[in-house]
Amino acid sequence: MAKFLKHIGNDKSGATAVEYGLIVSLIVIAAVGSFQAVADENDNMWQRVQDASNEAVGN
């Protein structure tokens, strides 16, 4: 097992793929956070529209 871990530690062939994977994961996390913020604001906007409509109709 130690021999295998030493070989993995010295292997540099997959380092670029791992780095790209980390970059992509950070971009995805940022995108999900942005989508959540937009979704919350969109929900708030439609709630204000509903409240104004109910007030105008008298409900």
C-alpha positions in Angstrom: 0.0 0.0 0.0 2.8 2.4 0.9 4.4 1.7 -2.5 1.2 2.5 -4.3 0.7 5.8 -2.4 4.3 6.8 -3.1 3.7 6.1 -6.8 0.5 8.2 -6.8 2.3 11.0 -5.0 5.1 11.1 -7.6 2.8 10.8 -10.6 2.3 14.2 -12.3 0.4 13.1 -15.4 -3.0 13.8 -14.0 -2.1 17.1 -12.3 -3.4 19.3 -15.1 -6.8 17.4 -15.2 -7.1 17.8 -11.5 -6.4 21.5 -11.7 -8.9 22.0 -14.5 -11.4 20.0 -12.4 -10.9 22.3 -9.4 -11.3 25.4 -11.6 -14.5 24.1 -13.1 -15.9 23.2 -9.6 -15.2 26.8 -8.4 -17.0 28.2 -11.5 -20.0 25.9 -10.8 -20.1 26.9 -7.2 -20.1 30.6 -8.2 -22.8 30.0 -10.8 -25.1 28.2 -8.4 -24.7 31.0 -5.9 -25.5 33.6 -8.5 -28.6 31.6 -9.7 -29.8 31.3 -6.1 -29.5 35.1 -5.6 -31.4 35.8 -8.8 -34.1 33.3 -7.9 -34.6 34.9 -4.5 -34.9 38.3 -6.0 -37.3 37.0 -8.7 -39.4 35.4 -6.0 -39.5 38.7 -4.0 -40.5 40.6 -7.1 -43.5 38.3 -7.9 -44.5 38.4 -4.2 -44.7 42.2 -4.4 -46.8 41.9 -7.6 -49.1 39.5 -5.9 -49.5 41.7 -2.9 -50.2 44.8 -5.0 -52.7 42.8 -7.1 -54.5 41.6 -4.0 -54.5 45.1 -2.5 -55.9 46.6 -5.8 -58.7 44.0 -5.9 -59.4 44.3 -2.2 -58.5 40.8 -1.0 
